[in-house]
Amino acid sequence: MAEAAAEQKKSFFEALPHFTGKGKALGALQHFHGWFSNFSSRAPQLSPTEAAEEVLDASGYLKALEIEGTIEAESRAENLRELLRSMEEFEAETAGNLAAYLDRISLVADMDSHDPNAQALSFMTVHNSKGLEFNSVFVVGLEEGIFPHQRSIDAGGRDEIEEERRLCYVAMTRAKRQLILTAARRRRLYHATQMNPVSRFIGEVPARYLVHLEEKGRSDVPFWPSAQKARPSYDEYRQDFTDEVSWPSQKKAKGTILPMPYTPGTRVVHPDFGIGTIRKREGNADNLKLTIQFQRAGLKKILLNYTSLERVDG
């Protein structure tokens, strides 16, 4: 396909009708070209909801997610239904078409209407903060797996992390007077509770520039100590997902070992299956699979990223 398109000096889509040969794949491609050409010509006259529903129906994607029946598939289906709901709200407010809807939800459009003199908080992505400055800036989600993102960590290359480090620098330098960096001790994300180490990017800031604000009533939060104390290396905050995890704290001795929450033998409670005991653990922190013997539901395999488990103590 690439060679044929290059020879004709056309895009893949433009070259599709001119491909030669036989086979099921070629027929499917030509069918897609015909359908998409027809849809593109009608799309400007369709409402956003009509356009989205037609694509979902013709592609069979939503139906495929329903057939798959996994927690991950249901989460994706929920996102699609939320998209349709957003489109319906847009249609109730305006008679705009799909292009108008896309313009409306564009983050660039949001920043185009930004009023620096408004007495209000401004929420934005790091990308959209470029070129702007504020007296006080809050950068949230500075945890491993969020910032830097897990995809960059999994890629294992220097370039991916370096790009996120550059973005973090952009976010930090938006502040003219005060910069607040925050990380959650426990975060609900993708239908699961996560306890990730503090971002390496905080650890790379010279200690003399940091003032540690300890969570009220807690001294065991795994954040960087105050600038007046010796700061541990990032490795001391790195979770070792073998059989246990190391969480240094100001209250406990350096290198204190706390038990891994999901080791075999641990009793847990699942929102649907009830109480059970972990029999086996597979994978790493980003894709942890647990085999659990539930009292009433029997043996189940659970992907931790797509469910919520609570430990049962005692």
Buried (B, 14 or more C-beta within 10 A) or exposed (E): EEEBBEEEEBEEBEBBEEBEEEEEEBEEBEEBBEEBEEBEEEBEEBBBBBBBBBBBEEEEBBEEBEEEEEBBBBBBBEEBEEBBEBBEEBBEEEEBBBEEBEEBEEEEEBBEEEEEEEEEEBEBEBEBBBEEEBEEBBBBBBBBBBBBBBEBBEEEEEEBBEEBBEBBEBBBEBBEEEBEBBBBBEBEBBBBBBBBBBBBBBBEBEBEEBEBEEEEEEEBBBBBBBBEEEBBEBEBBEBEBEEEBBBBBBEEEEEEEEEBBBEBEBBBBBEEBEBBBBEEBEEEBBEBBBBBEBEEBEEBEBBBBBBBBEEEEE
